[in-house]
Amino acid sequence: MLDSKLQRVTLTHISLTLVGLMWVFPFLHYYHKYPITTFYQEWWSALLGVLALAGLIARDYWREAAIPRIVQLPVALIVVVLLQMSLGMMPYAGQGLLYIL
């Protein structure tokens, strides 16, 4: 038996599904007469994106999210690279920006 939590579909699940459809559905829309596709695909994408924003209405979305501790490592490395760039320890600024990327 599945747990009742797994069977419940929330507004977040619906929003994530709509975001996935926003990326996939415009490419599956086949209606066009000209060699260049029309704006029907973009309209579908925009509509699905606006519908996906419905998840922002829910109160559960605005709870304080727990940030994992592993996130501190990339942030610390970015701070070190920015510090080295500001002190002139890197010969090229692009090199530091590439590390940050």
N, CA, C and O atoms as CSV, one atom per row, in Angstrom:
chain,resi,resn,atom,element,x,y,z
A,1,MET,N,N,0.828,-1.188,0.000
A,1,MET,CA,C,0.000,0.000,0.000
A,1,MET,C,C,0.874,1.253,0.000
A,1,MET,O,O,1.910,1.328,0.661
A,2,LEU,N,N,0.415,2.210,-0.755
A,2,LEU,CA,C,1.122,3.483,-0.769
A,2,LEU,C,C,0.687,4.324,0.409
A,2,LEU,O,O,-0.454,4.245,0.864
A,3,ASP,N,N,1.584,5.106,0.882
A,3,ASP,CA,C,1.285,6.008,1.977
A,3,ASP,C,C,0.319,7.083,1.499
A,3,ASP,O,O,0.310,7.429,0.318
A,4,SER,N,N,-0.483,7.605,2.395
A,4,SER,CA,C,-1.464,8.625,1.998
A,4,SER,C,C,-0.778,9.905,1.528
A,4,SER,O,O,-1.354,10.657,0.743
A,5,LYS,N,N,0.432,10.159,1.993
A,5,LYS,CA,C,1.156,11.346,1.535
A,5,LYS,C,C,1.533,11.233,0.062
A,5,LYS,O,O,1.552,12.233,-0.656
A,6,LEU,N,N,1.830,10.022,-0.383
A,6,LEU,CA,C,2.208,9.827,-1.775
A,6,LEU,C,C,1.008,9.913,-2.705
A,6,LEU,O,O,1.164,10.259,-3.876
A,7,GLN,N,N,-0.170,9.609,-2.216
A,7,GLN,CA,C,-1.361,9.632,-3.045
A,7,GLN,C,C,-1.934,11.033,-3.193
A,7,GLN,O,O,-2.716,11.278,-4.111
A,8,ARG,N,N,-1.574,11.941,-2.330
A,8,ARG,CA,C,-2.137,13.286,-2.350
A,8,ARG,C,C,-1.408,14.136,-3.388
A,8,ARG,O,O,-0.180,14.224,-3.378
A,9,VAL,N,N,-2.158,14.746,-4.263
A,9,VAL,CA,C,-1.592,15.637,-5.271
A,9,VAL,C,C,-1.785,17.062,-4.774
A,9,VAL,O,O,-2.908,17.492,-4.510
A,10,THR,N,N,-0.689,17.784,-4.649
A,10,THR,CA,C,-0.769,19.148,-4.142
A,10,THR,C,C,-0.642,20.147,-5.280
A,10,THR,O,O,-0.388,19.783,-6.428
A,11,LEU,N,N,-0.823,21.394,-4.939
A,11,LEU,CA,C,-0.699,22.461,-5.924
A,11,LEU,C,C,0.728,22.554,-6.454
A,11,LEU,O,O,0.946,22.971,-7.591
A,12,THR,N,N,1.689,22.170,-5.638
A,12,THR,CA,C,3.079,22.171,-6.083
A,12,THR,C,C,3.307,21.130,-7.172
A,12,THR,O,O,4.022,21.392,-8.139
A,13,HIS,N,N,2.709,19.959,-7.022
A,13,HIS,CA,C,2.842,18.929,-8.053
A,13,HIS,C,C,2.229,19.394,-9.371
A,13,HIS,O,O,2.788,19.165,-10.443
A,14,ILE,N,N,1.086,20.043,-9.276
A,14,ILE,CA,C,0.427,20.540,-10.488
A,14,ILE,C,C,1.285,21.610,-11.150
A,14,ILE,O,O,1.418,21.627,-12.374
A,15,SER,N,N,1.868,22.505,-10.355
A,15,SER,CA,C,2.715,23.562,-10.910
A,15,SER,C,C,3.949,22.983,-11.589
A,15,SER,O,O,4.339,23.438,-12.664
A,16,LEU,N,N,4.562,21.988,-10.970
A,16,LEU,CA,C,5.735,21.366,-11.584
A,16,LEU,C,C,5.376,20.637,-12.869
A,16,LEU,O,O,6.158,20.629,-13.820
A,17,THR,N,N,4.203,20.028,-12.902
A,17,THR,CA,C,3.749,19.378,-14.133
A,17,THR,C,C,3.536,20.403,-15.232
A,17,THR,O,O,3.898,20.166,-16.384
A,18,LEU,N,N,2.944,21.549,-14.879
A,18,LEU,CA,C,2.720,22.598,-15.873
A,18,LEU,C,C,4.035,23.184,-16.377
A,18,LEU,O,O,4.144,23.538,-17.551
A,19,VAL,N,N,5.028,23.290,-15.509
A,19,VAL,CA,C,6.339,23.776,-15.955
A,19,VAL,C,C,6.963,22.783,-16.927
A,19,VAL,O,O,7.557,23.181,-17.929
A,20,GLY,N,N,6.833,21.500,-16.635
A,20,GLY,CA,C,7.335,20.492,-17.565
A,20,GLY,C,C,6.621,20.546,-18.900
A,20,GLY,O,O,7.252,20.436,-19.951
A,21,LEU,N,N,5.298,20.714,-18.865
A,21,LEU,CA,C,4.545,20.844,-20.108
A,21,LEU,C,C,4.914,22.121,-20.853
A,21,LEU,O,O,4.882,22.159,-22.083
A,22,MET,N,N,5.263,23.165,-20.106
A,22,MET,CA,C,5.649,24.426,-20.733
A,22,MET,C,C,6.890,24.234,-21.599
A,22,MET,O,O,7.032,24.897,-22.627
A,23,TRP,N,N,7.783,23.341,-21.202
A,23,TRP,CA,C,8.998,23.088,-21.968
A,23,TRP,C,C,8.776,22.111,-23.111
A,23,TRP,O,O,9.472,22.180,-24.124
A,24,VAL,N,N,7.808,21.193,-22.965
A,24,VAL,CA,C,7.637,20.122,-23.943
A,24,VAL,C,C,6.510,20.391,-24.930
A,24,VAL,O,O,6.681,20.172,-26.130
A,25,PHE,N,N,5.369,20.858,-24.452
A,25,PHE,CA,C,4.169,20.955,-25.276
A,25,PHE,C,C,4.318,21.842,-26.510
A,25,PHE,O,O,3.799,21.469,-27.563
A,26,PRO,N,N,4.993,22.994,-26.451
A,26,PRO,CA,C,5.118,23.808,-27.672
A,26,PRO,C,C,5.822,23.084,-28.814
A,26,PRO,O,O,5.545,23.370,-29.979
A,27,PHE,N,N,6.714,22.167,-28.516
A,27,PHE,CA,C,7.383,21.426,-29.575
A,27,PHE,C,C,6.495,20.331,-30.158
A,27,PHE,O,O,6.739,19.866,-31.271
A,28,LEU,N,N,5.478,19.919,-29.426
A,28,LEU,CA,C,4.560,18.896,-29.907
A,28,LEU,C,C,3.396,19.486,-30.691
A,28,LEU,O,O,2.664,18.752,-31.355
A,29,HIS,N,N,3.218,20.790,-30.625
A,29,HIS,CA,C,2.125,21.452,-31.335
A,29,HIS,C,C,2.493,21.519,-32.812
A,29,HIS,O,O,3.499,22.129,-33.173
A,30,TYR,N,N,1.700,20.908,-33.651
A,30,TYR,CA,C,2.070,20.722,-35.052
A,30,TYR,C,C,1.396,21.702,-35.998
A,30,TYR,O,O,1.685,21.664,-37.194
A,31,TYR,N,N,0.524,22.567,-35.536
A,31,TYR,CA,C,-0.276,23.396,-36.423
A,31,TYR,C,C,0.541,24.577,-36.954
A,31,TYR,O,O,0.782,25.544,-36.231
A,32,HIS,N,N,0.960,24.496,-38.195
A,32,HIS,CA,C,1.532,25.647,-38.888
A,32,HIS,C,C,1.470,25.386,-40.379
A,32,HIS,O,O,1.609,24.249,-40.830
A,33,LYS,N,N,1.257,26.454,-41.144
A,33,LYS,CA,C,1.116,26.344,-42.593
A,33,LYS,C,C,2.355,26.856,-43.318
A,33,LYS,O,O,2.633,26.451,-44.447
A,34,TYR,N,N,3.070,27.715,-42.690
A,34,TYR,CA,C,4.193,28.374,-43.330
A,34,TYR,C,C,5.480,27.621,-43.012
A,34,TYR,O,O,5.511,26.799,-42.095
A,35,PRO,N,N,6.539,27.898,-43.764
A,35,PRO,CA,C,7.816,27.252,-43.415
A,35,PRO,C,C,8.311,27.661,-42.031
A,35,PRO,O,O,8.988,26.891,-41.350
A,36,ILE,N,N,7.972,28.864,-41.630
A,36,ILE,CA,C,8.349,29.335,-40.300
A,36,ILE,C,C,7.167,29.087,-39.378
A,36,ILE,O,O,6.024,29.367,-39.740
A,37,THR,N,N,7.432,28.569,-38.203
A,37,THR,CA,C,6.336,28.288,-37.285
A,37,THR,C,C,5.708,29.585,-36.799
A,37,THR,O,O,6.353,30.633,-36.781
A,38,THR,N,N,4.458,29.503,-36.410
A,38,THR,CA,C,3.735,30.680,-35.934
A,38,THR,C,C,3.951,30.844,-34.438
A,38,THR,O,O,4.736,30.123,-33.823
A,39,PHE,N,N,3.239,31.808,-33.866
A,39,PHE,CA,C,3.393,32.084,-32.439
A,39,PHE,C,C,2.492,31.221,-31.563
A,39,PHE,O,O,2.407,31.455,-30.357
A,40,TYR,N,N,1.818,30.227,-32.144
A,40,TYR,CA,C,0.964,29.368,-31.332
A,40,TYR,C,C,1.777,28.626,-30.275
A,40,TYR,O,O,1.322,28.444,-29.145
A,41,GLN,N,N,2.971,28.203,-30.646
A,41,GLN,CA,C,3.801,27.473,-29.689
A,41,GLN,C,C,4.188,28.368,-28.513
A,41,GLN,O,O,4.173,27.922,-27.365
A,42,GLU,N,N,4.530,29.609,-28.787
A,42,GLU,CA,C,4.926,30.515,-27.724
A,42,GLU,C,C,3.744,30.874,-26.834
A,42,GLU,O,O,3.910,31.052,-25.628
A,43,TRP,N,N,2.560,30.980,-27.413
A,43,TRP,CA,C,1.380,31.282,-26.608
A,43,TRP,C,C,1.066,30.134,-25.659
A,43,TRP,O,O,0.699,30.360,-24.507
A,44,TRP,N,N,1.209,28.904,-26.141
A,44,TRP,CA,C,0.991,27.761,-25.261
A,44,TRP,C,C,1.988,27.778,-24.104
A,44,TRP,O,O,1.630,27.512,-22.956
A,45,SER,N,N,3.222,28.088,-24.417
A,45,SER,CA,C,4.249,28.123,-23.386
A,45,SER,C,C,3.956,29.217,-22.361
A,45,SER,O,O,4.096,28.994,-21.158
A,46,ALA,N,N,3.555,30.384,-22.826
A,46,ALA,CA,C,3.239,31.484,-21.912
A,46,ALA,C,C,2.028,31.146,-21.047
A,46,ALA,O,O,2.029,31.428,-19.849
A,47,LEU,N,N,1.010,30.553,-21.633
A,47,LEU,CA,C,-0.185,30.190,-20.874
A,47,LEU,C,C,0.134,29.153,-19.803
A,47,LEU,O,O,-0.312,29.282,-18.663
A,48,LEU,N,N,0.895,28.136,-20.157
A,48,LEU,CA,C,1.261,27.119,-19.170
A,48,LEU,C,C,2.152,27.702,-18.075
A,48,LEU,O,O,2.062,27.282,-16.921
A,49,GLY,N,N,3.012,28.665,-18.419
A,49,GLY,CA,C,3.848,29.308,-17.408
A,49,GLY,C,C,3.040,30.130,-16.431
A,49,GLY,O,O,3.321,30.125,-15.233
A,50,VAL,N,N,2.031,30.843,-16.929
A,50,VAL,CA,C,1.174,31.636,-16.039
A,50,VAL,C,C,0.352,30.714,-15.146
A,50,VAL,O,O,0.168,31.001,-13.963
A,51,LEU,N,N,-0.140,29.616,-15.696
A,51,LEU,CA,C,-0.890,28.661,-14.877
A,51,LEU,C,C,0.005,28.008,-13.828
A,51,LEU,O,O,-0.462,27.678,-12.737
A,52,ALA,N,N,1.271,27.820,-14.141
A,52,ALA,CA,C,2.200,27.230,-13.174
A,52,ALA,C,C,2.458,28.171,-12.003
A,52,ALA,O,O,2.824,27.722,-10.917
A,53,LEU,N,N,2.269,29.463,-12.213
A,53,LEU,CA,C,2.459,30.425,-11.126
A,53,LEU,C,C,1.363,30.338,-10.074
A,53,LEU,O,O,1.459,30.979,-9.027
A,54,ALA,N,N,0.326,29.557,-10.337
A,54,ALA,CA,C,-0.751,29.393,-9.356
A,54,ALA,C,C,-0.225,28.787,-8.060
A,54,ALA,O,O,-0.837,28.962,-7.006
A,55,GLY,N,N,0.881,28.089,-8.122
A,55,GLY,CA,C,1.477,27.528,-6.913
A,55,GLY,C,C,1.947,28.585,-5.935
A,55,GLY,O,O,2.109,28.303,-4.748
A,56,LEU,N,N,2.165,29.791,-6.415
A,56,LEU,CA,C,2.602,30.871,-5.531
A,56,LEU,C,C,1.480,31.362,-4.629
A,56,LEU,O,O,1.732,32.053,-3.642
A,57,ILE,N,N,0.239,31.008,-4.961
A,57,ILE,CA,C,-0.897,31.452,-4.156
A,57,ILE,C,C,-0.973,30.682,-2.844
A,57,ILE,O,O,-1.422,31.220,-1.832
A,58,ALA,N,N,-0.544,29.451,-2.857
A,58,ALA,CA,C,-0.674,28.586,-1.685
A,58,ALA,C,C,0.191,29.079,-0.531
A,58,ALA,O,O,1.298,29.575,-0.737
A,59,ARG,N,N,-0.323,28.937,0.667
A,59,ARG,CA,C,0.402,29.373,1.857
A,59,ARG,C,C,1.613,28.476,2.125
A,59,ARG,O,O,2.625,28.940,2.649
A,60,ASP,N,N,1.510,27.197,1.768
A,60,ASP,CA,C,2.624,26.272,2.006
A,60,ASP,C,C,3.865,26.651,1.212
A,60,ASP,O,O,4.982,26.335,1.620
A,61,TYR,N,N,3.681,27.317,0.091
A,61,TYR,CA,C,4.825,27.703,-0.733
A,61,TYR,C,C,5.703,28.722,-0.019
A,61,TYR,O,O,6.920,28.720,-0.201
A,62,TRP,N,N,5.115,29.576,0.774
A,62,TRP,CA,C,5.847,30.685,1.382
A,62,TRP,C,C,6.431,30.338,2.741
A,62,TRP,O,O,6.893,31.227,3.455
A,63,ARG,N,N,6.420,29.065,3.112
A,63,ARG,CA,C,7.090,28.664,4.345
A,63,ARG,C,C,8.592,28.855,4.193
A,63,ARG,O,O,9.118,28.904,3.081
A,64,GLU,N,N,9.258,28.959,5.305
A,64,GLU,CA,C,10.711,29.117,5.257
A,64,GLU,C,C,11.345,27.796,4.828
A,64,GLU,O,O,11.135,26.758,5.455
A,65,ALA,N,N,12.106,27.854,3.775
A,65,ALA,CA,C,12.736,26.645,3.246
A,65,ALA,C,C,14.037,26.364,3.989
A,65,ALA,O,O,14.778,27.284,4.336
A,66,ALA,N,N,14.299,25.113,4.222
A,66,ALA,CA,C,15.554,24.714,4.855
A,66,ALA,C,C,16.629,24.599,3.782
A,66,ALA,O,O,16.478,23.850,2.816
A,67,ILE,N,N,17.703,25.340,3.957
A,67,ILE,CA,C,18.802,25.327,2.990
A,67,ILE,C,C,19.822,24.288,3.444
A,67,ILE,O,O,20.282,24.338,4.585
A,68,PRO,N,N,20.180,23.359,2.581
A,68,PRO,CA,C,21.159,22.334,2.963
A,68,PRO,C,C,22.533,22.952,3.244
A,68,PRO,O,O,22.889,23.978,2.665
A,69,ARG,N,N,23.289,22.325,4.127
A,69,ARG,CA,C,24.604,22.857,4.496
A,69,ARG,C,C,25.602,22.758,3.358
A,69,ARG,O,O,26.566,23.522,3.323
A,70,ILE,N,N,25.395,21.834,2.425
A,70,ILE,CA,C,26.333,21.658,1.316
A,70,ILE,C,C,26.350,22.887,0.411
A,70,ILE,O,O,27.303,23.085,-0.342
A,71,VAL,N,N,25.315,23.708,0.473
A,71,VAL,CA,C,25.252,24.918,-0.345
A,71,VAL,C,C,26.327,25.911,0.091
A,71,VAL,O,O,26.744,26.756,-0.701
A,72,GLN,N,N,26.774,25.819,1.326
A,72,GLN,CA,C,27.789,26.743,1.826
A,72,GLN,C,C,29.125,26.573,1.108
A,72,GLN,O,O,29.880,27.539,0.991
A,73,LEU,N,N,29.432,25.386,0.631
A,73,LEU,CA,C,30.714,25.142,-0.029
A,73,LEU,C,C,30.865,25.940,-1.321
A,73,LEU,O,O,31.862,26.648,-1.456
A,74,PRO,N,N,29.931,25.872,-2.286
A,74,PRO,CA,C,30.101,26.693,-3.489
A,74,PRO,C,C,30.081,28.189,-3.195
A,74,PRO,O,O,30.787,28.962,-3.843
A,75,VAL,N,N,29.273,28.596,-2.218
A,75,VAL,CA,C,29.234,30.020,-1.867
A,75,VAL,C,C,30.584,30.449,-1.300
A,75,VAL,O,O,31.067,31.534,-1.625
A,76,ALA,N,N,31.194,29.627,-0.467
A,76,ALA,CA,C,32.510,29.955,0.089
A,76,ALA,C,C,33.569,30.016,-1.007
A,76,ALA,O,O,34.433,30.892,-0.980
A,77,LEU,N,N,33.513,29.100,-1.967
A,77,LEU,CA,C,34.480,29.135,-3.065
A,77,LEU,C,C,34.302,30.386,-3.931
A,77,LEU,O,O,35.284,30.967,-4.394
A,78,ILE,N,N,33.073,30.792,-4.146
A,78,ILE,CA,C,32.823,32.014,-4.918
A,78,ILE,C,C,33.359,33.225,-4.175
A,78,ILE,O,O,33.929,34.129,-4.787
A,79,VAL,N,N,33.181,33.252,-2.854
A,79,VAL,CA,C,33.706,34.370,-2.056
A,79,VAL,C,C,35.230,34.409,-2.131
A,79,VAL,O,O,35.812,35.489,-2.234
A,80,VAL,N,N,35.883,33.255,-2.080
A,80,VAL,CA,C,37.349,33.203,-2.171
A,80,VAL,C,C,37.818,33.718,-3.529
A,80,VAL,O,O,38.779,34.483,-3.604
A,81,VAL,N,N,37.150,33.306,-4.593
A,81,VAL,CA,C,37.540,33.759,-5.932
A,81,VAL,C,C,37.326,35.261,-6.070
A,81,VAL,O,O,38.172,35.955,-6.633
A,82,LEU,N,N,36.208,35.775,-5.564
A,82,LEU,CA,C,35.967,37.222,-5.627
A,82,LEU,C,C,37.000,37.992,-4.810
A,82,LEU,O,O,37.429,39.073,-5.215
A,83,LEU,N,N,37.398,37.451,-3.676
A,83,LEU,CA,C,38.433,38.088,-2.859
A,83,LEU,C,C,39.764,38.108,-3.598
A,83,LEU,O,O,40.462,39.122,-3.582
A,84,GLN,N,N,40.126,37.009,-4.243
A,84,GLN,CA,C,41.366,36.964,-5.006
A,84,GLN,C,C,41.320,37.926,-6.191
A,84,GLN,O,O,42.326,38.552,-6.525
A,85,MET,N,N,40.163,38.041,-6.820
A,85,MET,CA,C,40.049,38.982,-7.939
A,85,MET,C,C,40.197,40.421,-7.461
A,85,MET,O,O,40.847,41.234,-8.117
A,86,SER,N,N,39.589,40.736,-6.306
A,86,SER,CA,C,39.671,42.111,-5.809
A,86,SER,C,C,41.075,42.461,-5.324
A,86,SER,O,O,41.460,43.630,-5.359
A,87,LEU,N,N,41.843,41.477,-4.873
A,87,LEU,CA,C,43.214,41.725,-4.428
A,87,LEU,C,C,44.222,41.664,-5.565
A,87,LEU,O,O,45.412,41.897,-5.353
A,88,GLY,N,N,43.761,41.356,-6.762
A,88,GLY,CA,C,44.650,41.320,-7.913
A,88,GLY,C,C,45.503,40.072,-7.991
A,88,GLY,O,O,46.559,40.092,-8.622
A,89,MET,N,N,45.084,39.011,-7.382
A,89,MET,CA,C,45.859,37.777,-7.391
A,89,MET,C,C,45.608,36.946,-8.649
A,89,MET,O,O,46.301,35.954,-8.879
A,90,MET,N,N,44.641,37.331,-9.453
A,90,MET,CA,C,44.369,36.638,-10.716
A,90,MET,C,C,44.770,37.551,-11.854
A,90,MET,O,O,44.411,38.728,-11.856
A,91,PRO,N,N,45.509,37.029,-12.826
A,91,PRO,CA,C,45.987,37.889,-13.906
A,91,PRO,C,C,44.873,38.395,-14.817
A,91,PRO,O,O,44.970,39.494,-15.363
A,92,TYR,N,N,43.829,37.611,-14.983
A,92,TYR,CA,C,42.744,38.005,-15.879
A,92,TYR,C,C,41.415,37.897,-15.137
A,92,TYR,O,O,41.163,36.920,-14.432
A,93,ALA,N,N,40.583,38.897,-15.303
A,93,ALA,CA,C,39.282,38.877,-14.636
A,93,ALA,C,C,38.395,37.774,-15.195
A,93,ALA,O,O,37.586,37.196,-14.469
A,94,GLY,N,N,38.540,37.483,-16.464
A,94,GLY,CA,C,37.750,36.425,-17.079
A,94,GLY,C,C,38.026,35.061,-16.478
A,94,GLY,O,O,37.153,34.192,-16.447
A,95,GLN,N,N,39.249,34.881,-16.000
A,95,GLN,CA,C,39.613,33.617,-15.372
A,95,GLN,C,C,38.803,33.415,-14.085
A,95,GLN,O,O,38.295,32.322,-13.834
A,96,GLY,N,N,38.690,34.441,-13.295
A,96,GLY,CA,C,37.899,34.354,-12.069
A,96,GLY,C,C,36.419,34.178,-12.352
A,96,GLY,O,O,35.730,33.426,-11.663
A,97,LEU,N,N,35.934,34.880,-13.373
A,97,LEU,CA,C,34.528,34.731,-13.731
A,97,LEU,C,C,34.233,33.325,-14.243
A,97,LEU,O,O,33.142,32.795,-14.028
A,98,LEU,N,N,35.201,32.728,-14.917
A,98,LEU,CA,C,35.025,31.355,-15.380
A,98,LEU,C,C,34.963,30.386,-14.203
A,98,LEU,O,O,34.191,29.427,-14.232
A,99,TYR,N,N,35.760,30.623,-13.177
A,99,TYR,CA,C,35.710,29.779,-11.987
A,99,TYR,C,C,34.363,29.906,-11.291
A,99,TYR,O,O,33.813,28.919,-10.802
A,100,ILE,N,N,33.838,31.111,-11.246
A,100,ILE,CA,C,32.553,31.346,-10.589
A,100,ILE,C,C,31.418,30.681,-11.353
A,100,ILE,O,O,30.431,30.236,-10.767
A,101,LEU,N,N,31.574,30.623,-12.653
A,101,LEU,CA,C,30.516,30.017,-13.466
A,101,LEU,C,C,30.350,28.575,-13.098
A,101,LEU,O,O,29.506,27.886,-13.670
